[in-house]
Amino acid sequence: MNLSSSSGKLSRNTLISLINKSSTFPHLAQTHAQLILNGYRFDISTITKLTQKLFHFGHTRHARALFFTVPKPDIFLFNVLVRGFSLNDSPSSSISLYTHLRRNTDLNPDNFTYAFAVAACSNENLLMLLHAHSIIDGYGDNVFVGSALVDLYCKFSRVGFARKVFDGMPERDTVLWNTMINGLVKNCCFEDSIQVFKEMVTRGVKMDSSTVTAVLPAAAELQEMRGGMGIQCLALKFGFHFYDYVLTGLMSLYSKCGDVKTASLLFGMIGKRDLIAFNAMISGFTSNGETECSVRLFRELLVSGEKVSSSTIVGLIPLHSPFGHLHLACSIHGFCVKSGIILNPTVSTAFTAIYNKLNEIDLARRLFDESTEKTVVAWNAMISGYTQNGLTETAISLFQEMMKTEFTPNAVTITTILSACAQLGSLSFGKWVHQLIKSKNIEPNIYVSTALIDMYAKCGNILEAWQLFDSMSEKNTVTWNTIIFGYGLHGYGHEALELFNEMLHLGFNPSSVTFLSVLYACSHAGLVEEGEEVFHSMVNKYRIEPLTEHYACMVDILGRSGQLEKALGFIKELPVEPGPAVWGTLLGACMIHKDTNIARLASERLFELDPESVGYYVLLSNIYSTERNFPKAASIRQVVKKRKLAKSPGCTLIEVNGTPHVFVSGDRSHSHATDIYAKLEKLTGKMREMGYQSETAPALHDVEEEEKELAFNVHSEKLAIAFGLITTEPGTEIRIIKNLRVCLDCHTATKFISKITERLIVVRDANRFHHFKDGKCSCGDYW
């Protein structure tokens, strides 16, 4: 075959063929020389093909130099350059070339130009600018451009913008649908991704294997076994089921739904098992507590000579069931140090997470500090670890440290730190985080909004919590649980029940937590009949098996209302052995209603079940003291001394101008101590004039009445309230947090103080919130 032209020169087709066959850069350079010698130096077709090949070999600098030798490049050549730079990790060059195209040529960008330029965007502001340009140039409705926009908006976690682009497309192809589903999954919007997939099926859009692999992780994360099996049926119907990567996705689905046996069968169906399949199966075994199987498979992988990846290690670490696996975690950690995988940020973060779960906080922090490449996920893991282990102040401090770095908090960071604020009761910092969400343009997804509701409710501002809840366009069961619990925490039992009924009316399925929140609300509002009805509905209608917490709530509902015999009968009829939580609740009710007979029975069981808990001894001693059986009370306290059991000291926190102040009973260490005690003495005088008398019954019998009274007058909550009164403006609200249940005397005193000072005083104790105003408490003295 003659490859030359009639003049003896190589033809264009020959040169293009030589370019395509070039296997190394030197071969390509020789072909380039031939191209010049044969007069094709400025030929657009051959230059374009040569440029594509240069990018294929990764020689972006030569591609750029070649491009600028062409006097009149066409739009196709521009597109090759824009795409080539983007694929070869030179996104800034792609954008520079796009800018050059618009400013220095007469050419107009087409849909491919915009799609490739969008893919090269390194920040969302640039993405929005390109989006605007594409609309102006008439490509806003182009499906190719639309897919690129949806993909990038999702990568920047701008799911709302991605959805607007997707919904606005007049025509959508399979790639666009897949991109939207995949983007939603990557942003943990699993329910939304399932809905989009269902819409795709309903509309009859042709799906491919990528559709199935995109949506399967959503079904897996939601543990939607039935929905996942429906996707599997579609895969069978359209012939994708036995693709290796589809089988791998199905393995993950069954593993996360707890059916590791089926996952293992699917693993056996894979003809050529790659590392991804091994990783999925190892993770599946681990997440289902089959650690021996996962370690065995890991050894098999090592024996095969396959080099493990970071995903292998993360799947092997028993994050789902960490307890009892400290030795295994340390062994895997040692392997990672020897192999160098520990330097991978994903691996070090996984170890940080498991050490936090195992309460090895110092080890987790050391690993975090030693990490050379910290990610947002790593920061989240450490902040979450502190929060989960009750070290909320340290969590907040670390979050503040994170804010000084280049990292921007994401939705996970925000929900974690809001949880810390809720635990600590730090309303001022919680409000600051709320403002941060707005200033940093963090998209308020359902999880962030729910965390905000929880924070405001637990920090005492139930009105703000309700307003946030009411403004949410999308709610899930967790959101409803949070607001119901919040109303119960503040003693608004009737309102909590109304919300529960509204939730059911709107078609939400109540969970075990829902019923716990409702029962809790009933117990703190004296709603006995309603509580019993809710409990029976949970068991008989919704077939939810009660947990210990549900039983304890029912005992609390009956016990608080004075039905102690009925509460005891309820305990005796339980299908499970009642634990400390149930008997402890009954003992607390005996304290309220001064029933020593049932208290003795409950305490005997508690001393057997939980002999090291000093709280039960104190409760029983107080019950005897209330009945003026001081010898018996003293003997109980003597047992505590002999066994060297320590009671958690009562303390109260108050925030003034964002600064926390903590008081303990009789505290004189505070810089304002003189003024605090002077204020307290003045208030006590006014209270006595109004009929106040100290409730000193639970105090020891061998202390003089006057000394008892003095001891009660300097309880930590009174000191905190007095400090709040002298350091805040008249008429402003005072909020305090007590780590124990507020005592009867302080509860009575705070009612008087609210009337004298005309202040709203909000108290959060170990059980609930009390709102004191005009001499009354929101709990109606039922707490």
C-alpha atoms as one frame of an Amber mdcrd trajectory, in Angstrom:
protein
   0.000   0.000   0.000   1.403   3.419  -0.956   1.412   5.704   2.103   2.961
   8.664   0.285   1.345  11.332  -1.856   2.195  11.630  -5.590   4.872  14.241
  -4.751   6.742  11.779  -2.506   5.686  13.437   0.707   3.939  11.607   3.499
   0.174  12.098   3.441  -1.927  13.491   6.334  -3.457  10.036   6.939   0.006
   8.475   7.115   1.205  11.036   9.658  -1.926  10.621  11.759  -1.407   6.840
  11.629   2.197   7.281  12.799   1.040   9.522  15.658  -1.476   6.916  16.767
   1.153   4.146  16.665   3.764   6.106  18.659   4.449   4.209  21.891   7.041
   6.515  23.463   7.707  10.223  23.588  10.882   9.975  21.398   8.849   8.182
  18.699   6.293  10.981  18.893   9.035  13.638  18.634  10.337  11.966  15.438
   6.815  11.935  14.000   6.525  15.625  14.856   9.693  16.271  12.870   8.215
  14.367   9.910   5.067  16.437  10.228   7.108  19.658   9.876   9.247  18.301
   7.005   6.135  17.264   5.096   4.499  20.680   5.336   1.882  19.962   7.980
   3.301  22.284  10.619   0.100  24.331  10.772  -2.325  21.625   9.722  -5.100
  21.640  12.360  -6.030  17.930  12.013  -2.498  16.580  12.503  -1.592  19.151
  15.188  -4.758  18.241  17.102  -3.955  14.517  16.958  -0.344  15.192  17.996
  -1.515  17.339  20.932  -3.852  14.579  22.130  -0.974  12.091  22.044   1.339
  14.461  23.956  -1.267  14.695  26.725  -1.551  10.902  26.643   2.175  10.711
  27.501   1.756  13.440  30.139   3.882  16.027  28.328   1.685  19.052  29.024
   4.512  21.577  28.526   5.221  20.332  24.989   1.486  20.281  24.216   1.180
  23.895  25.324   4.228  24.981  23.300   2.907  23.186  20.218  -0.506  24.824
  20.565   0.936  28.337  20.581   2.800  27.671  17.288  -0.550  27.391  15.504
  -1.595  30.797  14.092  -5.316  30.012  13.876  -6.401  27.171  16.170 -10.022
  26.053  15.892 -12.419  25.440  18.801 -11.791  21.687  18.655  -8.055  22.186
  19.306  -8.865  24.566  22.156 -11.123  21.920  23.649  -8.379  19.281  23.397
  -6.042  21.596  25.336  -8.625  22.529  27.984  -9.474  18.873  28.580  -5.853
  17.701  28.397  -4.650  20.119  31.073  -7.537  19.141  33.319  -6.812  15.405
  32.993  -3.083  15.974  33.621  -3.506  17.815  36.927  -3.067  21.283  35.452
  -6.535  22.761  36.082  -5.225  26.322  36.308  -3.828  25.978  32.763  -7.270
  24.843  31.559  -8.905  27.933  33.018  -6.138  30.214  31.670  -6.664  28.795
  28.188 -10.438  29.250  28.511  -9.834  32.896  29.471  -7.444  33.304  26.517
 -10.113  31.866  24.201 -12.717  34.411  25.344 -10.461  37.457  25.448  -7.983
  37.021  22.591  -9.812  35.102  19.821 -12.920  35.433  17.693 -13.942  31.864
  18.552 -16.933  31.093  20.743 -16.800  28.375  23.422 -19.080  25.430  22.678
 -20.691  22.864  24.964 -17.486  20.772  25.111 -15.420  23.831  26.073 -17.725
  24.540  28.990 -17.924  20.923  30.099 -14.111  20.573  30.101 -13.538  23.983
  31.747 -16.120  23.246  34.441 -14.355  19.948  35.204 -11.142  21.946  35.793
 -12.637  24.342  38.368 -10.704  24.405  41.635 -13.194  26.452  43.650 -16.924
  27.050  43.714 -16.724  30.780  42.869 -15.007  29.969  39.571 -17.572  27.216
  38.966 -20.446  29.666  39.446 -18.793  32.128  37.033 -18.437  29.449  34.341
 -22.005  28.351  34.974 -23.163  31.929  34.362 -21.064  32.148  31.149 -22.575
  28.890  29.849 -26.101  30.217  30.403 -25.294  33.505  28.639 -23.816  31.618
  25.667 -26.918  29.417  25.409 -25.525  26.185  26.857 -27.374  26.261  30.174
 -29.731  23.530  28.925 -27.034  21.382  27.332 -26.979  17.917  28.862 -23.197
  17.535  28.478 -22.520  20.819  30.293 -25.248  19.983  32.808 -23.556  16.706
  33.767 -20.265  18.503  34.377 -21.976  21.178  36.496 -23.892  18.623  38.576
 -20.686  16.642  39.135 -18.649  19.660  40.298 -21.378  21.190  42.451 -21.651
  17.850  44.248 -17.873  17.666  44.675 -18.011  21.069  46.375 -20.937  19.783
  48.508 -23.298  22.290  46.878 -26.015  19.670  46.533 -28.798  22.254  46.359
 -27.205  23.942  43.334 -26.556  20.572  41.680 -30.191  19.634  42.133 -31.374
  22.927  40.606 -29.214  22.314  37.525 -30.483  18.733  37.267 -34.155  19.673
  37.728 -33.816  22.490  35.184 -32.597  20.254  32.373 -35.296  19.808  29.685
 -33.670  16.545  28.555 -31.633  14.177  30.707 -29.539  11.289  29.461 -28.342
   8.266  31.454 -25.012   9.940  32.270 -26.751  12.939  33.854 -29.022  10.719
  35.956 -26.021   8.653  37.076 -24.050  11.794  37.933 -26.886  13.130  40.091
 -27.386   9.824  41.913 -23.639   9.411  42.487 -23.260  13.025  43.689 -26.072
  12.627  46.222 -24.523   9.410  47.551 -21.085  11.049  47.889 -22.736  13.800
  49.971 -24.531  11.252  52.189 -27.946  12.256  50.803 -28.889   8.596  50.584
 -32.668   8.953  50.719 -32.577  11.609  47.993 -30.414   9.416  45.766 -32.908
   6.543  46.121 -35.741   8.920  45.185 -33.876  10.119  42.083 -33.214   6.493
  41.104 -36.913   5.636  41.535 -37.848   8.617  39.362 -35.374   7.425  36.717
 -36.974   3.960  36.686 -40.516   5.397  36.637 -39.713   7.613  33.647 -38.327
   4.655  31.741 -34.838   6.125  31.352 -32.372   3.509  30.153 -30.050   2.540
  32.999 -26.632   0.937  32.751 -24.292  -0.870  35.128 -22.972   2.497  36.396
 -26.501   3.389  37.532 -26.679   0.225  39.628 -23.234   0.703  41.191 -24.042
   4.365  41.926 -27.294   3.684  43.801 -26.336   0.471  45.654 -24.209   2.303
  48.302 -27.273   4.416  49.204 -29.401   1.328  49.845 -26.492  -0.158  51.815
 -26.027   2.916  54.037 -29.777   3.124  54.702 -29.800  -0.651  55.315 -32.704
  -0.867  52.896 -32.514  -4.590  52.206 -35.823  -4.713  50.364 -34.967  -1.728
  48.168 -31.490  -3.133  47.541 -32.970  -6.447  46.442 -35.216  -4.535  44.041
 -32.103  -2.931  42.518 -30.544  -6.402  42.304 -33.593  -7.645  40.377 -33.235
  -4.790  37.895 -29.555  -5.671  37.486 -30.575  -9.247  36.679 -33.260  -8.058
  34.260 -30.885  -5.804  32.297 -27.927  -8.207  32.400 -25.617  -6.326  34.788
 -25.892  -8.626  37.798 -22.780 -10.729  37.215 -20.454  -7.818  36.428 -17.687
  -8.023  39.034 -18.150  -4.445  40.278 -21.940  -4.925  40.559 -21.404  -8.090
  42.617 -19.006  -6.107  44.816 -21.668  -3.442  45.358 -24.215  -6.114  46.246
 -21.726  -7.636  48.726 -21.532  -4.297  50.525 -25.336  -4.034  50.545 -25.872
  -7.430  52.155 -22.986  -6.905  54.597 -24.366  -3.586  55.827 -27.810  -5.131
  56.146 -26.346  -7.827  58.414 -26.538 -10.723  55.916 -22.826 -11.522  55.699
 -23.589 -15.100  54.561 -25.191 -13.897  51.298 -22.353 -11.386  50.878 -19.873
 -14.266  51.136 -21.814 -16.251  48.488 -21.686 -13.243  46.139 -17.942 -12.953
  46.786 -17.609 -16.571  45.629 -19.391 -15.694  42.336 -16.716 -13.192  41.310
 -14.541 -14.805  38.647 -11.410 -12.736  39.125 -11.379 -11.211  42.572  -9.595
  -7.876  42.606  -8.458  -5.862  45.612 -11.749  -3.930  45.717 -13.726  -7.168
  46.084 -11.372  -8.411  48.835 -11.687  -5.056  50.630 -15.489  -5.181  50.479
 -15.594  -8.709  51.908 -13.041  -7.958  54.657 -15.054  -4.885  55.637 -18.265
  -6.928  55.513 -16.911  -9.528  57.928 -15.527  -6.880  60.289 -18.690  -4.773
  60.378 -20.716  -7.856  61.298 -18.444  -8.856  64.172 -16.835 -11.693  62.189
 -13.324 -10.501  63.020 -11.736 -13.957  62.741 -13.085 -14.316  59.186 -11.894
 -10.840  58.217  -8.379 -11.496  59.605  -8.294 -14.891  57.814  -9.262 -13.269
  54.499  -6.696 -10.516  55.085  -3.988 -13.186  55.529  -5.180 -14.872  52.323
  -4.813 -11.565  50.517  -1.256 -11.120  51.826  -0.286 -14.689  50.841  -1.563
 -14.054  47.288   1.085 -11.343  46.953  -1.502  -8.604  46.390  -0.410  -5.282
  47.857  -2.993  -4.087  50.356  -4.420  -0.575  50.170  -5.602   1.943  52.745
  -9.170   0.711  52.132  -8.091  -2.821  53.108  -6.785  -1.602  56.460  -9.761
   0.655  57.174 -12.087  -2.286  56.449 -10.067  -4.546  58.742 -10.108  -2.193
  61.753 -13.098  -3.205  63.957 -14.653   0.257  64.170 -18.223  -1.121  64.313
 -17.532  -3.396  67.297 -14.387  -2.003  68.939 -14.840  -3.254  72.493 -12.588
  -6.150  73.356 -10.455  -5.595  70.260  -7.755  -3.266  71.567  -5.082  -5.941
  71.024  -6.263  -6.509  67.420  -6.276  -2.750  66.743  -2.740  -2.434  68.115
  -1.580  -5.429  66.001  -2.999  -3.894  62.816  -1.455  -0.566  63.837   1.953
  -2.283  64.129   1.553  -3.812  60.645   0.711  -0.381  59.244   3.752   1.232
  60.842   6.058  -1.468  59.405   4.517  -1.257  55.918   4.326   2.548  55.905
   0.541   2.595  55.351   0.119   4.476  58.630   1.223   7.612  56.760  -1.990
   7.439  54.738  -4.403  10.027  56.256  -7.403   7.684  55.900  -5.647   4.933
  57.850  -4.336   7.171  60.640  -7.824   8.720  60.957  -9.405   5.262  61.267
  -6.993   4.414  64.092  -7.748   7.745  65.758 -11.456   6.859  65.604 -11.095
   3.362  67.071  -8.786   4.480  69.877 -11.349   7.136  70.754 -14.086   4.491
  70.832 -11.910   2.329  73.082 -11.458   5.332  75.407  -7.746   5.434  74.605
  -7.928   9.210  74.170  -4.235   9.950  74.753  -3.214   7.344  72.167  -5.719
   8.778  69.672  -4.456  12.324  70.241  -0.811  11.262  69.856  -1.655   9.644
  66.509  -3.576  12.750  65.445  -0.693  15.080  66.412   1.885  12.889  64.644
  -0.110  12.815  61.406   1.844  14.752  58.772  -1.189  15.239  56.547  -4.286
  16.124  58.531  -7.622  16.184  56.720 -11.026  17.536  57.717 -12.027  13.930
  58.438  -9.075  13.591  60.846 -10.080  16.769  62.697 -13.660  15.479  62.836
 -12.551  12.121  64.264 -10.575  13.732  67.085 -13.238  16.328  67.925 -15.879
  13.582  67.867 -13.718  11.402  70.122 -13.516  14.089  72.777 -17.266  14.719
  72.514 -18.199  11.019  72.760 -16.008  10.606  75.845 -17.549  13.598  77.625
 -14.495  15.877  77.177 -16.636  18.575  75.629 -14.476  21.550  76.617 -11.452
  19.899  74.977 -13.581  19.199  71.882 -14.534  22.866  71.637 -10.917  23.922
  72.204  -9.728  21.632  69.382 -12.475  22.977  67.105 -11.253  26.514  67.786
  -7.733  25.350  66.930  -9.058  23.892  63.665 -10.648  27.234  62.795  -7.174
  28.832  62.833  -5.996  26.458  60.075  -6.792  26.442  56.367  -9.460  23.774
  56.893 -13.111  24.703  56.586 -15.486  22.738  58.822 -17.995  20.555  56.999
 -21.432  19.294  58.023 -19.911  16.490  60.130 -17.672  18.937  62.020 -20.627
  21.205  62.709 -22.951  18.439  63.942 -20.193  17.107  66.217 -19.351  20.468
  67.772 -23.041  21.282  68.221 -23.348  18.006  70.127 -20.498  19.168  72.385
 -22.280  22.501  72.948 -25.474  20.624  73.831 -23.640  18.427  76.361 -21.888
  21.386  77.940 -24.942  23.635  77.794 -22.896  26.381  76.163 -25.586  28.470
  74.475 -23.263  31.369  73.601 -20.811  29.105  71.748 -23.698  27.234  70.119
 -25.032  30.547  68.793 -21.544  31.386  67.500 -21.453  28.080  65.610 -24.906
  28.865  64.179 -23.550  32.184  62.885 -20.497  30.375  61.506 -22.782  28.141
  59.428 -24.269  31.250  57.835 -20.977  33.136  57.347 -19.118  30.136  55.852
 -22.099  29.308  53.605 -22.177  25.752  54.956 -25.239  24.240  53.320 -27.678
  23.478  56.171 -28.603  19.859  55.450 -31.083  17.908  57.544 -28.358  16.645
  59.905 -26.961  20.107  60.661 -30.456  21.531  61.191 -31.359  18.646  63.525
 -28.119  19.177  65.493 -29.004  22.887  65.853 -32.468  21.984  67.190 -30.856
  19.584  69.682 -28.327  22.208  70.786 -30.909  24.950  71.365 -33.248  22.565
  73.204 -30.506  21.237  75.494 -29.102  24.720  76.091 -32.494  25.957  77.302
 -33.870  27.857  74.295 -36.799  25.655  73.286 -38.453  28.532  71.367 -35.458
  28.852  69.017 -35.414  25.059  68.649 -39.074  25.081  67.633 -38.614  27.929
  65.137 -35.768  26.040  63.445 -37.837  22.864  63.351 -40.869  24.690  61.960
 -38.791  26.324  59.194 -37.320  23.043  57.928 -38.703  22.002  54.550 -37.447
  18.446  54.990 -37.639  16.440  58.209 -36.838  12.841  59.082 -37.646  10.634
  62.075 -34.512  11.810  63.919 -35.617  15.443  63.538 -39.041  14.639  65.024
 -37.418  12.651  67.846 -35.164  15.601  68.661 -37.950  18.180  68.970 -40.217
  15.771  70.905 -37.381  15.049  73.343 -36.669  18.787  73.623 -40.254  19.554
  74.637 -40.173  16.694  77.140 -36.887  17.992  78.575 -38.558  21.343  79.255
 -41.627  19.729  80.829 -44.017  20.410  77.952 -45.543  16.934  77.929 -48.833
  17.819  76.198 -46.977  19.628  73.401 -44.632  16.647  72.991 -47.640  14.331
  72.619 -49.219  16.651  70.035 -45.988  16.594  68.027 -45.881  12.801  68.271
 -49.431  12.521  66.927 -48.649  14.986  64.131 -45.578  12.929  63.224 -47.694
   9.789  62.923 -50.364  11.653  60.932 -47.721  12.775  58.401 -46.692   9.167
  57.809 -43.364   9.013  59.647 -42.559   5.651  61.191 -41.737   6.020  64.904
 -38.546   4.368  66.111 -37.529   2.995  69.484 -36.015   6.435  70.246 -39.293
   8.158  69.318 -41.188   6.191  71.957 -38.448   6.778  74.518 -38.703  10.543
  73.897 -42.501  10.497  74.253 -42.417   8.365  77.424 -39.774  10.676  78.863
 -42.042  13.666  78.157 -44.982  11.914  79.829 -42.934  11.076  82.931 -41.930
  14.718  83.433 -45.450  16.037  82.976 -47.403  13.511  85.057 -49.221  12.089
  82.034 -49.806   8.593  83.412 -52.682   7.350  81.219 -51.128   8.837  78.107
 -47.774   7.222  78.920 -49.356   3.803  79.411 -51.216   4.171  76.116 -48.012
   5.104  74.267 -46.142   2.141  75.787 -48.859  -0.345  74.799 -48.965   1.152
  71.299 -45.224   0.658  70.932 -45.404  -2.991  71.960 -48.699  -4.098  70.392
 -49.179  -1.862  67.345 -45.637  -1.089  66.195 -44.100  -4.360  67.460 -41.060
  -2.575  68.897 -39.357  -4.560  71.655 -38.849  -2.337  74.706 -35.347  -1.618
  75.948 -34.328  -1.154  79.585 -34.764   2.595  79.097 -38.416   2.160  78.071
 -39.118   0.052  81.161 -37.374   2.618  83.373 -39.527   5.386  81.850 -42.702
   3.462  82.637 -41.545   2.928  86.238 -40.810   6.660  86.401 -44.271   7.564
  85.046 -45.990   5.394  87.653 -43.575   6.166  90.473 -43.604   9.962  90.118
 -47.398   9.936  90.202 -47.310   8.075  93.541 -48.387   4.695  92.160 -45.415
   2.934  93.742 -47.176  -0.420  94.264 -48.231  -0.458  90.617 -44.679   0.450
  89.568 -43.331  -2.435  91.663 -45.891  -4.798  90.109 -44.828  -3.606  86.635
 -41.207  -4.442  87.465 -42.083  -7.906  88.741 -43.942  -8.706  85.487 -41.100
  -7.666  83.174 -40.069 -10.334  80.631 -36.403  -9.512  81.336 -34.386  -9.222
  84.519 -34.668  -5.559  85.642 -31.318  -3.796  85.906 -29.995  -0.867  87.983
 -31.725   1.729  85.776 -35.196   0.296  86.557 -34.633  -0.228  90.295 -32.849
   3.139  90.569 -35.846   4.897  89.045 -38.144   3.239  91.586 -35.839   4.281
  94.435 -35.935   7.883  93.185 -39.752   7.782  93.214 -39.624   6.469  96.810
 -37.602   9.569  97.729 -40.302  11.843  96.306 -43.146  10.036  98.083 -41.195
   9.049 101.250 -41.924   5.315 101.020 -39.253   3.513 103.057 -40.704   0.014
 102.622 -40.436  -0.114  98.827 -37.217   1.937  99.038 -35.657  -0.776 101.194
 -36.650  -3.452  98.653 -35.336  -1.420  95.688 -32.073  -0.535  97.448 -31.390
  -4.175  98.347 -31.588  -5.120  94.665 -29.438  -2.133  93.706 -26.730  -2.946
  96.248 -26.571  -6.432  94.688 -26.578  -5.243  91.062 -24.414  -2.128  91.369
 -22.637  -2.108  94.745 -20.089   0.544  93.728 -22.647   3.255  92.890 -22.716
   5.676  95.818 -25.804   7.506  94.536 -28.183   4.774  95.640 -26.774   4.807
  99.188 -27.209   8.585  99.345 -30.802   8.333  98.077 -31.722   5.747 100.693
 -30.022   7.762 103.417 -31.967  10.857 102.379 -35.235   8.900 102.459 -34.546
   7.871 106.075 -33.526  11.442 106.961 -36.760  12.803 105.481 -38.695  10.439
 107.760 -36.434  11.602 110.633 -35.019   8.109 111.044 -31.574   9.600 111.592
 -29.868   6.514 113.084 -30.719   4.481 109.984 -29.599   7.342 107.690 -26.302
   7.579 109.572 -25.720   3.812 109.319 -26.166   3.961 105.538 -23.651   6.797
 105.308 -21.267   4.817 107.509 -21.353   1.995 104.947 -20.374   4.507 102.272
 -17.387   5.651 104.360 -16.228   2.111 105.128 -16.408   1.098 101.462 -14.632
   4.346 100.493 -17.285   5.193  97.896 -17.100   8.749  96.555 -20.123  10.824
  95.558 -19.822  13.166  92.598 -19.625  16.688  94.028 -22.471  18.990  93.067
 -21.443  21.898  90.870 -23.223  24.577  88.864 -22.111  26.390  85.715 -23.195
  29.818  84.557 -22.039  31.655  81.436 -21.653  35.437  81.637 -20.569  37.274
  78.461 -19.429  33.977  76.963 -17.176  33.091  79.924 -18.080  29.995  81.983
 -18.022  30.181  85.780 -18.297  27.013  87.889 -19.381  26.987  91.540 -19.390
  24.258  94.181 -21.233  24.266  97.489 -19.731  26.761  99.956 -17.386  28.066
  97.257 -15.397  31.162  98.370 -12.637  30.957  95.758 -14.389  33.121  93.155
 -13.080  36.663  92.639 -16.606  38.027  93.305 -17.152  35.843  96.402 -17.726
  38.778  98.789 -20.349  40.354  96.535 -21.984  36.961  95.853 -22.451  36.148
  99.548 -23.650  39.682 100.302 -26.246  39.391  97.522 -27.315  35.957  98.779
 -27.730  37.218 102.329 -29.837  40.143 101.150 -32.028  37.830  99.042 -32.454
  35.358 101.918 -33.724  38.179 104.146 -36.333  39.225 101.571 -37.318  35.583
 101.010 -37.937  35.055 104.722 -40.192  38.104 104.782 -42.240  36.383 102.042
 -42.517  33.131 104.046 -39.519  31.119 102.819 -38.237  28.342 105.094 -35.214
  26.157 104.327 -35.936  22.512 103.450 -33.324  20.810 105.647 -34.900  17.386
 106.250 -32.368  15.289 104.267 -29.419  16.732 106.230 -27.693  14.682 108.916
 -29.319  14.530 112.363 -26.146  15.320 114.300 -25.895  18.786 112.792 -27.664
  21.680 114.469 -30.682  23.067 112.579 -28.975  26.442 112.126 -25.891  24.770
 110.638 -28.084  22.711 108.322 -29.720  25.887 107.112 -26.388  27.590 106.497
 -25.165  24.562 104.502 -28.241  24.669 102.267 -27.954  28.432 101.779 -24.592
  28.078 100.047 -25.522  25.333  97.549 -23.784  25.806  94.204 -26.930  26.774
  92.262 -27.705  29.626  94.713 -24.145  30.945  94.381 -24.377  30.816  90.566
 -27.730  32.622  90.533 -26.403  35.319  92.896 -23.377  35.796  90.634 -25.670
  36.079  87.614 -27.758  38.715  89.378 -24.777  40.961  90.171 -23.073  40.650
  86.749 -25.965  40.924  84.285 -28.398  43.680  83.395 -31.691  43.871  85.357
 -34.516  42.028  83.590 -32.238  39.763  81.560 -32.565  35.999  81.643 -30.272
  33.891  83.863 -29.311  30.370  82.780 -27.493  27.857  84.971 -26.577  24.165
  84.647 -26.441  21.800  87.635 -24.716  18.427  87.266 -27.062  16.758  89.789
 -30.810  16.858  90.388 -31.764  20.236  91.878 -32.630  19.826  95.567 -36.009
  20.744  97.057 -34.629  23.705  98.999 -32.886  25.263  95.978 -35.999  24.692
  93.873 -38.137  26.527  96.452 -35.566  29.300  96.881 -35.256  29.885  93.128
 -39.027  30.401  92.885 -38.785  33.159  95.498 -35.727  34.720  93.834 -37.493
  34.864  90.442 -40.369  36.763  92.049 -38.171  39.179  94.040 -35.838  40.031
  91.141 -38.475  39.829  88.365 -36.082  37.645  86.399 -36.603  34.525  84.307
 -34.221  31.907  85.707 -33.648  28.788  83.601 -32.093  25.827  85.409 -30.907
  22.657  83.702 -30.316  19.861  86.191 -29.394  16.211  85.621 -32.986  15.364
  84.616 -34.660  18.322  82.916 -35.147  22.075  82.569 -36.898  24.303  85.077
 -38.137  27.751  83.994 -38.671  29.946  87.074 -40.778  33.066  86.616 -42.932
  35.178  88.966 -42.457  32.719  91.831 -43.495  29.639  89.828 -41.659  26.831
  88.057 -42.606  25.358  84.692 -42.398  21.852  86.199 -45.335  22.595  88.500
 -43.225  21.171  91.366 -43.327  17.804  89.573 -39.751  16.807  88.880
